[in-house]
């Protein structure tokens, strides 16, 4: 592509084919619009591969760079390219880095049929509206607050009202300037589109694909109200997974409180013991169980979906909404599980000693020794000499835990969009499915080897409640 380039003084001659656009009969002299140009080239640009961007701010420059890299000729239209000398020089330097051409709004609009409106709603009335007639306008603006009510109109609807003869398409507002400049690695690659003009929306969809993103049709221009609210939402896809994990944690914490504090002390008749363990030991037990449950819930919906498809005899019917929502939040559940597993590993490293988990270590030795109390008194006491070597269960317990942790880290890293983009579908499926199941088996084995001797014992309220390692295995066994 023959991209525009500036000379030493940052100027050039622009010759465009702009019949009926209110900027002359095809030749536009930049000096007439307040911009000085060198007569370095007079190439006529293809209007189908030419884009005008109204707005020279951060977002306008970012989307311009993306268009240039996608093979388009881009003119960034500014209300006053010759503002102050210092600002003009700085702006031209930043625009030059994008590969676009800085010019006046009138010249930019005369050069292109596709116009990116990269200014705020408050500035729509100051645009050269007469030159926007018949153009395809892509509104990329966002709201600063959620505005609702019977008379509310989105920014895109307001722009369409100002220029009824134009075809307004809402799009790109869910992508940040950083995402545009870095290939969409920050967050989603989906671009939501809304318009009352199907032909314009189809053309913008093609542009979105050419830029490396995925278009999603939200329907008529009225849907732009919801699209403009998306950047204002705070982690909407995380609310339900966080609620699920917190619910599991709270349920397990209450069970642990009853088992190891309330009921245990009640059975012993001593209400002063075990309370100090709530902050660390109970917490560590509960997050371990919650992590295994959450990992199981990442793979359980896939099994349910497979059984539903077998029962229905087809894979083309839609799943129930509850199952569809469950499938969609598996990534969030997996990342929350990774955080819980990491906390459990850190606490366990500090907590694991022969005194706290003696059953995974070799048998200690006990000796009787005389202890000097004072110059005239000695006592004979039994002293335990702990062995810091693991027994076979302890070694398997630690090995399975390390394997599970390593695999969980790999699963978490490969779920990042920047890493996922480097993997083929076969590689991604192998890691997330095959290695995920291995991680679940390793985590369950880690739990089994830790509490092998206690697996079939009952604890808590007069030995009626299962112990924690039993709770942890229920979902994996399902």
C-alpha positions as CSV (number, residue, x, y, z in Angstrom):
1,X,0.0,0.0,0.0
2,X,1.2,3.5,-0.8
3,X,0.9,5.1,2.6
4,X,1.1,8.9,3.0
5,X,4.4,10.1,4.4
6,X,5.5,13.5,5.6
7,X,8.5,15.4,4.4
8,X,11.0,17.2,6.6
9,X,8.5,20.0,7.3
10,X,5.6,17.4,7.8
11,X,3.5,18.6,4.8
12,X,2.3,17.1,1.5
13,X,0.0,17.8,-1.4
14,X,-3.3,15.9,-1.2
15,X,-5.3,15.2,-4.4
16,X,-8.5,13.4,-4.0
17,X,-11.5,12.4,-6.1
18,X,-14.4,14.0,-4.3
19,X,-17.3,14.7,-6.6
20,X,-20.3,16.1,-4.9
21,X,-18.7,16.2,-1.4
22,X,-18.6,19.9,-1.1
23,X,-14.8,20.3,-1.4
24,X,-14.2,21.2,-5.0
25,X,-14.2,19.4,-8.3
26,X,-11.6,16.7,-7.4
27,X,-8.5,18.7,-6.6
28,X,-8.1,20.1,-3.1
29,X,-5.4,22.6,-2.2
30,X,-4.4,22.1,1.4
31,X,-3.2,25.7,1.7
32,X,-6.8,26.8,1.1
33,X,-7.8,25.0,4.3
34,X,-5.0,26.5,6.4
35,X,-2.5,23.6,5.9
36,X,0.7,24.1,4.0
37,X,1.7,21.1,1.8
38,X,4.6,20.2,-0.4
39,X,3.9,19.1,-3.9
40,X,5.6,15.8,-3.4
41,X,3.0,13.4,-4.9
42,X,-0.5,13.6,-6.4
43,X,-1.7,10.0,-6.3
44,X,-5.5,9.5,-6.4
45,X,-6.6,7.2,-3.6
46,X,-9.1,4.4,-3.9
47,X,-12.2,5.6,-1.9
48,X,-13.1,2.1,-0.9
49,X,-9.7,1.8,0.8
50,X,-9.7,5.3,2.3
51,X,-10.9,6.2,5.7
52,X,-11.4,9.6,7.3
53,X,-11.0,9.8,11.1
54,X,-12.5,12.8,12.8
55,X,-10.5,13.4,15.9
56,X,-6.7,13.4,16.5
57,X,-6.7,12.3,20.1
58,X,-5.3,9.1,21.5
59,X,-8.2,6.9,20.3
60,X,-8.3,8.6,16.8
61,X,-4.6,7.9,16.3
62,X,-4.8,4.3,17.6
63,X,-7.6,3.3,15.3
64,X,-5.8,5.2,12.4
65,X,-2.7,3.1,13.0
66,X,-4.8,-0.1,12.9
67,X,-6.4,1.0,9.6
68,X,-3.1,1.8,8.1
69,X,-1.7,-1.6,9.1
70,X,-4.7,-3.2,7.5
71,X,-4.0,-1.6,4.2
72,X,-6.1,1.6,4.3
73,X,-5.2,5.1,3.5
74,X,-6.2,7.2,6.5
75,X,-6.8,11.0,6.8
76,X,-7.1,12.3,10.3
77,X,-9.4,15.4,10.1
78,X,-8.7,18.1,12.7
79,X,-10.9,21.2,13.3
80,X,-7.7,23.3,13.3
81,X,-4.5,21.6,12.1
82,X,-2.7,24.9,12.5
83,X,-3.7,25.5,16.1
84,X,-0.6,26.8,18.0
85,X,2.8,26.1,16.5
86,X,3.9,24.0,19.4
87,X,0.7,21.9,19.5
88,X,0.6,21.5,15.7
89,X,4.1,20.2,15.6
90,X,3.5,17.8,18.4
91,X,0.2,16.6,16.9
92,X,1.8,16.1,13.5
93,X,4.6,14.1,15.0
94,X,2.2,11.8,16.8
95,X,0.1,11.4,13.7
96,X,3.1,10.7,11.6
97,X,3.9,7.7,13.8
98,X,0.6,6.1,12.8
99,X,1.2,6.4,9.0
100,X,-1.9,8.6,8.6
101,X,-2.1,12.1,7.2
102,X,-3.2,15.1,9.3
103,X,-5.4,17.5,7.5
104,X,-8.6,19.5,8.0
105,X,-11.9,17.9,8.5
106,X,-13.2,19.2,5.2
107,X,-10.3,17.6,3.3
108,X,-10.5,14.3,5.1
109,X,-14.2,14.0,4.5
110,X,-13.7,14.8,0.8
111,X,-11.3,11.9,0.5
112,X,-13.3,9.1,2.0
113,X,-16.8,7.5,2.2
114,X,-16.1,5.7,5.5
115,X,-15.8,8.1,8.4
116,X,-14.7,7.2,11.9
117,X,-16.3,9.7,14.4
118,X,-13.7,9.7,17.2
119,X,-14.9,12.7,19.1
120,X,-17.3,13.0,22.1
121,X,-21.0,13.6,21.8
122,X,-20.6,17.1,23.0
123,X,-18.7,17.9,19.8
124,X,-21.1,16.4,17.3
125,X,-22.9,19.7,16.7
126,X,-19.6,21.3,15.7
127,X,-18.8,18.8,13.0
128,X,-19.2,19.8,9.3
129,X,-22.6,18.0,9.2
130,X,-23.4,18.9,5.6
131,X,-20.3,17.0,4.5
132,X,-21.4,13.9,6.4
133,X,-24.5,13.4,4.3
134,X,-24.4,10.1,2.4
135,X,-21.3,8.9,4.3
136,X,-21.0,5.7,6.3
137,X,-20.3,6.9,9.8
138,X,-18.8,4.6,12.5
139,X,-19.5,6.0,15.9
140,X,-16.8,4.9,18.4
141,X,-17.8,7.1,21.4
142,X,-18.6,5.9,24.9
143,X,-20.7,7.4,27.7
144,X,-19.2,8.7,30.9
145,X,-22.2,7.5,32.9
146,X,-25.1,5.2,32.3
147,X,-28.0,7.2,31.1
148,X,-31.5,5.7,31.1
149,X,-35.0,6.9,30.7
150,X,-37.9,7.1,28.2
151,X,-36.3,9.9,26.3
152,X,-32.8,8.6,26.3
153,X,-30.9,8.3,23.0
154,X,-27.5,6.8,22.6
155,X,-24.6,8.7,21.1
156,X,-25.0,6.8,17.8
157,X,-28.8,7.6,17.7
158,X,-28.1,11.2,18.4
159,X,-25.5,11.3,15.5
160,X,-28.0,9.6,13.2
161,X,-30.6,12.3,14.1
162,X,-28.1,15.1,13.3
163,X,-27.4,13.5,9.9
164,X,-30.4,11.5,8.7
165,X,-28.9,11.1,5.2
166,X,-25.9,9.2,6.6
167,X,-25.6,5.6,7.6
168,X,-24.5,5.4,11.2
169,X,-23.0,2.2,12.6
170,X,-22.0,1.8,16.3
171,X,-18.8,-0.1,16.7
172,X,-15.3,-0.3,18.1
173,X,-16.2,1.4,21.4
174,X,-15.5,-1.8,23.4
175,X,-11.9,-1.8,22.3
176,X,-9.4,0.4,24.1
177,X,-6.7,2.4,22.3
178,X,-4.1,-0.1,23.7
179,X,-6.1,-3.1,22.3
180,X,-6.2,-1.4,18.9
181,X,-2.4,-0.8,18.9
182,X,-1.5,-4.2,20.2
183,X,-3.6,-6.5,18.2
184,X,-6.4,-6.9,20.7
185,X,-4.4,-8.8,23.3
186,X,-5.9,-6.8,26.1
187,X,-9.3,-8.4,26.6
188,X,-11.8,-9.5,24.0
189,X,-11.3,-9.4,20.2
190,X,-15.1,-9.0,19.6
191,X,-16.5,-5.8,18.1
192,X,-20.2,-5.3,18.7
193,X,-22.1,-3.6,15.9
194,X,-25.5,-2.0,15.7
195,X,-27.1,-0.1,12.8
196,X,-30.5,0.4,11.1
197,X,-28.7,0.0,7.7
198,X,-27.8,-3.6,6.9
199,X,-25.6,-2.8,4.0
200,X,-23.5,-0.4,6.1
201,X,-23.3,-2.9,8.9
202,X,-22.1,-5.6,6.5
203,X,-19.4,-3.4,5.1
204,X,-18.2,-2.5,8.6
205,X,-18.2,-6.2,9.5
206,X,-15.8,-6.8,6.6
207,X,-13.6,-4.0,7.9
208,X,-13.6,-5.4,11.4
209,X,-12.5,-8.8,10.1
210,X,-9.8,-7.2,7.9
211,X,-8.5,-5.5,11.1
212,X,-8.2,-8.8,12.9
213,X,-11.2,-8.6,15.1
214,X,-14.5,-10.5,15.2
215,X,-17.8,-8.6,14.5
216,X,-20.9,-9.4,16.5
217,X,-24.2,-8.1,15.2
218,X,-26.4,-6.7,18.0
219,X,-29.2,-5.6,15.7
220,X,-30.7,-2.2,15.2
221,X,-29.2,1.1,16.2
222,X,-31.3,1.1,19.3
223,X,-29.0,-1.7,20.6
224,X,-26.2,0.9,20.7
225,X,-27.6,2.0,24.1
226,X,-26.5,-1.3,25.6
227,X,-23.3,-1.4,23.6
228,X,-22.3,2.0,25.0
229,X,-22.9,0.8,28.5
230,X,-20.5,-2.1,28.2
231,X,-17.3,-0.2,29.1
232,X,-19.1,1.2,32.1
233,X,-19.8,-2.2,33.6
234,X,-17.4,-3.5,36.2
235,X,-16.3,-7.1,35.4
236,X,-19.8,-8.3,34.4
237,X,-18.6,-11.8,33.5
238,X,-17.0,-12.3,36.9
239,X,-20.0,-11.6,39.2
240,X,-21.6,-15.0,39.0
241,X,-18.4,-17.0,39.2
242,X,-17.3,-15.0,42.2
243,X,-20.7,-15.6,43.8
244,X,-20.4,-19.3,43.2
245,X,-16.9,-19.7,44.6
246,X,-17.7,-17.5,47.6
247,X,-20.9,-19.6,48.2
248,X,-18.8,-22.8,48.2
249,X,-16.2,-21.2,50.5
250,X,-18.8,-20.0,53.0
251,X,-20.6,-23.3,53.1
252,X,-17.3,-25.2,53.7
253,X,-16.2,-22.6,56.3
254,X,-19.4,-23.0,58.3
255,X,-19.0,-26.8,58.2
256,X,-15.4,-26.5,59.3
257,X,-16.4,-24.2,62.2
258,X,-19.0,-26.7,63.4
259,X,-16.6,-29.7,63.0
260,X,-13.4,-28.4,64.5
261,X,-14.6,-25.7,66.9
262,X,-18.2,-25.8,68.0
263,X,-18.9,-29.6,68.0
264,X,-15.4,-30.7,68.9
265,X,-15.3,-28.4,71.9
266,X,-18.8,-29.4,72.9
267,X,-17.9,-33.1,72.8
268,X,-14.8,-32.5,74.9
269,X,-16.6,-30.2,77.3
270,X,-13.9,-27.5,76.9
271,X,-14.9,-24.3,75.1
272,X,-11.5,-22.7,75.1
273,X,-9.7,-25.0,72.7
274,X,-9.3,-24.9,68.9
275,X,-10.6,-21.4,68.4
276,X,-7.1,-20.1,67.5
277,X,-7.0,-22.3,64.4
278,X,-9.9,-20.4,62.7
279,X,-7.6,-17.8,61.1
280,X,-5.1,-20.2,59.4
281,X,-5.8,-23.9,59.8
282,X,-9.5,-23.7,59.1
283,X,-8.9,-21.2,56.3
284,X,-6.3,-23.4,54.6
285,X,-8.5,-26.4,54.8
286,X,-11.5,-24.6,53.4
287,X,-9.7,-23.0,50.4
288,X,-8.2,-26.3,49.5
289,X,-11.6,-28.0,49.4
290,X,-13.1,-25.0,47.5
291,X,-10.3,-25.1,44.9
292,X,-10.9,-28.8,44.2
293,X,-14.6,-28.2,44.0
294,X,-14.2,-25.2,41.7
295,X,-11.8,-27.2,39.4
296,X,-14.4,-30.0,39.2
297,X,-17.1,-27.5,38.3
298,X,-14.9,-26.4,35.3
299,X,-15.3,-29.8,33.8
300,X,-18.6,-31.1,35.1
301,X,-20.7,-28.9,32.7
302,X,-18.9,-30.4,29.7
303,X,-19.8,-33.9,30.8
304,X,-23.5,-32.8,31.4
305,X,-23.5,-31.2,27.9
306,X,-22.1,-34.4,26.4
307,X,-24.8,-36.6,28.1
308,X,-27.5,-34.2,26.9
309,X,-26.3,-34.4,23.3
310,X,-26.3,-38.2,23.5
311,X,-29.8,-38.3,25.0
312,X,-31.1,-35.9,22.3
313,X,-29.2,-37.7,19.5
314,X,-27.9,-34.5,18.1
315,X,-25.2,-31.9,18.8
316,X,-27.0,-29.0,17.1
317,X,-29.8,-28.3,19.7
318,X,-29.3,-25.5,22.2
319,X,-28.4,-26.3,25.8
320,X,-30.6,-25.2,28.7
321,X,-29.8,-21.6,29.7
322,X,-28.4,-22.6,33.1
323,X,-26.0,-25.0,31.4
324,X,-25.1,-22.4,28.8
325,X,-24.3,-19.9,31.5
326,X,-22.3,-22.5,33.4
327,X,-20.2,-23.3,30.3
328,X,-19.5,-19.6,29.7
329,X,-18.1,-19.0,33.1
330,X,-15.6,-21.9,33.2
331,X,-12.6,-19.6,32.4
332,X,-13.4,-17.4,35.4
333,X,-14.0,-20.4,37.7
334,X,-10.6,-21.7,36.6
335,X,-8.7,-18.5,37.3
336,X,-10.4,-18.2,40.8
337,X,-9.5,-21.8,41.5
338,X,-5.9,-21.1,40.5
339,X,-5.8,-18.2,43.0
340,X,-7.2,-20.4,45.8
341,X,-4.7,-23.2,45.0
342,X,-1.9,-20.7,45.1
343,X,-2.9,-19.4,48.5
344,X,-3.2,-23.0,49.8
345,X,0.3,-23.9,48.6
346,X,1.8,-20.8,50.2
347,X,0.1,-21.5,53.6
348,X,1.0,-25.2,53.5
349,X,4.7,-24.5,52.9
350,X,4.8,-22.6,56.2
351,X,2.4,-24.9,58.0
352,X,3.6,-28.4,57.0
353,X,5.8,-29.9,59.8
354,X,6.0,-33.2,61.7
355,X,4.2,-31.6,64.6
356,X,1.2,-30.5,62.5
357,X,0.9,-33.4,60.0
358,X,2.8,-36.2,61.6
359,X,1.1,-39.0,59.6
360,X,2.9,-38.1,56.4
361,X,6.3,-38.3,58.1
362,X,8.4,-41.2,59.4
363,X,7.6,-42.4,62.9
364,X,9.2,-40.1,65.5
365,X,11.4,-41.5,68.3
366,X,10.4,-41.1,72.0
367,X,13.0,-41.0,74.7
368,X,12.8,-40.6,78.5
369,X,15.1,-38.0,79.9
370,X,15.7,-36.3,83.2
371,X,15.0,-32.6,83.0
372,X,16.7,-30.3,85.4
373,X,14.1,-28.0,86.8
374,X,16.3,-26.2,89.3
375,X,19.5,-26.9,91.3
376,X,17.7,-29.3,93.6
377,X,14.9,-30.7,91.4
378,X,14.9,-33.0,88.4
379,X,11.9,-34.5,86.5
380,X,11.8,-37.6,84.2
381,X,9.8,-36.8,81.1
382,X,9.1,-38.4,77.7
383,X,10.5,-36.3,74.8
384,X,9.5,-36.8,71.2
385,X,12.2,-36.5,68.6
386,X,10.4,-35.8,65.3
387,X,11.7,-37.3,62.0
388,X,11.7,-34.8,59.2
389,X,11.7,-37.4,56.4
390,X,8.5,-38.1,54.6
391,X,7.0,-41.6,54.5
392,X,5.8,-43.1,51.2
393,X,2.4,-41.4,51.6
394,X,4.0,-38.1,52.4
395,X,6.1,-38.2,49.3
396,X,3.2,-39.1,47.1
397,X,1.1,-36.4,48.8
398,X,3.7,-33.8,48.1
399,X,4.5,-35.0,44.6
400,X,0.8,-35.0,43.5
401,X,0.3,-31.5,45.0
402,X,3.3,-30.2,43.1
403,X,2.1,-31.8,39.8
404,X,-1.4,-30.4,40.3
405,X,0.0,-26.9,41.0
406,X,2.3,-26.9,38.0
407,X,-0.5,-28.0,35.7
408,X,-2.9,-25.5,37.1
409,X,-0.4,-22.7,36.4
410,X,-0.1,-23.9,32.8
411,X,-3.9,-23.9,32.4
412,X,-4.1,-20.4,33.8
413,X,-1.4,-19.0,31.6
414,X,-2.7,-20.6,28.4
415,X,-6.2,-19.1,29.1
416,X,-4.8,-15.6,28.6
417,X,-5.8,-14.1,25.3
418,X,-2.2,-13.2,24.3
419,X,-1.1,-16.9,24.9
420,X,-4.2,-18.4,23.4
421,X,-3.6,-16.5,20.2
422,X,-0.3,-18.3,19.7
423,X,-1.8,-21.8,20.1
424,X,-3.6,-23.9,17.5
425,X,-7.0,-25.2,18.4
426,X,-5.6,-28.7,18.8
427,X,-2.9,-27.5,21.2
428,X,-5.3,-25.4,23.2
429,X,-7.8,-28.3,23.5
430,X,-5.0,-30.6,24.6
431,X,-3.9,-28.3,27.4
432,X,-7.3,-27.2,28.6
433,X,-9.0,-30.6,28.4
434,X,-6.4,-33.4,28.7
435,X,-4.0,-31.6,31.1
436,X,-7.0,-30.2,33.0
437,X,-8.2,-33.7,33.7
438,X,-4.7,-34.8,34.8
439,X,-4.6,-31.8,37.1
440,X,-7.9,-32.8,38.7
441,X,-6.8,-36.4,39.2
442,X,-3.5,-35.1,40.7
443,X,-5.3,-32.8,43.1
444,X,-7.7,-35.6,44.2
445,X,-4.7,-37.9,44.7
446,X,-3.0,-35.2,46.7
447,X,-6.0,-35.1,49.0
448,X,-6.3,-38.9,49.3
449,X,-2.6,-39.4,50.2
450,X,-2.8,-36.7,52.8
451,X,-5.8,-38.1,54.7
452,X,-5.7,-41.8,53.8
453,X,-6.0,-43.0,57.4
454,X,-8.8,-40.6,58.1
455,X,-10.7,-41.0,54.9
456,X,-13.5,-43.2,56.3
457,X,-13.7,-41.6,59.8
458,X,-16.3,-39.1,60.9
459,X,-15.7,-36.0,63.0
460,X,-17.5,-33.0,64.3
461,X,-20.8,-33.2,66.0
462,X,-20.4,-36.5,67.9
463,X,-18.7,-38.0,64.9
464,X,-21.6,-37.5,62.5
465,X,-20.0,-35.1,60.0
466,X,-17.5,-36.2,57.3
467,X,-14.0,-34.8,57.5
468,X,-12.7,-32.2,55.1
469,X,-10.9,-34.6,52.7
470,X,-14.1,-36.5,52.2
471,X,-16.0,-33.3,51.2
472,X,-13.2,-32.4,48.8
473,X,-13.6,-35.7,46.8
474,X,-17.4,-35.6,46.2
475,X,-17.4,-33.4,43.0
476,X,-14.3,-35.1,41.4
477,X,-15.8,-38.6,41.9
478,X,-19.0,-37.4,40.2
